[in-house]
Amino acid sequence: MNPPHPALGIDYGKARIGIAATDDFGILAHPVETIPTSDPIPRISQIISQRKIKSIIIGLPIRLDGSEGSSAILVRKFANILKQTFPDIPITFIDESYTTEDAAEKLHQAGKNARQQKSIIDQAAAIEILNRWMQQLP
């Protein structure tokens, strides 16, 4: 099996997509950027090429009862586009429950107020998604 790093973490939202990436060894995840959902594939393609991404990790919104709602359907549709565009890169879904809240709390602890968090919260949530995924790796 190929090493899974560097990996791209994606927090997909209706308006914005938070992007984060791991380092080459999977030790740390760090923010990359937030991109609009209007036409994200060209920019994601650039990021994948520049960073030599080997895995894509997407946050999947799971309801508290374990079911998937309309947001999960949108994420799965987006993931299918990624699979068609990047067929050689494995895509993994990670339950993103509370990742935005966890990210907001960490940003608050770092001294960022709600207004300061707005531009980076999606990236921070993508970091949380990658961290959860890395914790599950053998």
N, C-alpha and C positions, 0 to 999 in steps of 0.2 A: 504494500500500500504506500502511496506517495505521502510525504509529510503534508499535513493540512495547512501549513503556514507559509506565507502570510495569508490570513483570512480577512474577508470583508464582512463587516457587520452592517445590517440594514434594519433601520426602524422606519417602516413604511407607513405613511400617513396620507390622508386625503389631499392635503395641500403641500406637505414637505416630506422629504426623505432624509433621515439622519444617516450619515455614513461614518463608520469607524473602521479601523484596521488593526490587526495584530502586527507585532514585529515579526521578523523572519523565524523566530524561535518559539513564538507563542507565549512569551513571558508577560508582555504587556499589551493592552489594547489602548489605542489613543484616537482622539477625534480626527476626522478628515475634513468633512464639510457637510453642509445642509444644502440639498438641491431641490428645486421645485418638481412636483410630480408631472408637470405638463409634458416634458419630453426628456426623461431622465436617462434613457439608454445611451445616447452618445457620451454623456459625461461619465456615467458608470463604466463604460467601455474604456475610456481614457484612464480612469483610476485603476481598473483591473490591469491594463497594459503597463502603466507606469510602475505599479507596485508589485507586479508579477504575482497576482492573487491566485491562490490554489484552491480556496474554498469560499463559498458564500454562505453566510449564516443570516437567516431572516427571522425576525421576531414575528410570531404568530399569536394574535390575540385570542386567548381562550377564556371563555366565561367561567365564572366561579363554579358552575355545575359541570364543567368539563366540555361543554358543547362549543361549537363555533357559530358565530353570527355573521352579519353582513360585512363587518370589517375583515374577518378572516377570509371571506370569499374574495374580497378585493386583494388581499395579500397573496392568496393562492393564484389569482389571475396574473398578478405582477410576477410572481415566481415562475409561472409558465412561460412568460415572455423572456425572462432571464435564462431559463433552461433552453429555449430555442435559440437565443442569441449566443449563449456560452455553453454549448453542449458538453464540453470537456471539463467543466468546472462543477464539482458536486455542490448541491444546494441542500442545506440542512435547516429545518425549522426548529426554533426554540420558543417555548412558552414565554411570551413577553409580559405576562401579568406583573403589574406594579413596577416595570422597569422605569417608566417615566417618573413615578413617585420616588423610587430609589435614587434616580439620577438627580431629581430636584432637591432631595434631602442632602446629597453629597455636595451639590453646588452651593446650597445654603450654608453648609458647614464650612465651605471654602470662602464664604463671605459674599456670595453673589445673591442679590435680591431678585425678586420675580422679574423685574424689568430687564436686569442684566442676564437672566437665564434664558430669556425668550429666543435669542439668536443661537444658542448652543444646546438647548435642552434635547433636541432630536439627536444630535451627535452623542450627547451624554447617555441617552437611552440606548443608542447603538453600542456604546461601550459596555453597558450593562448586559446587553444581549450576548456580546462576545465573551464577557467574563463568565456568564452562566454556561455557555457552550464549552469554554476551556476547562471549567470545573468538572465537566462530564467526561472529558477525554481520559483515556487510560494512561 
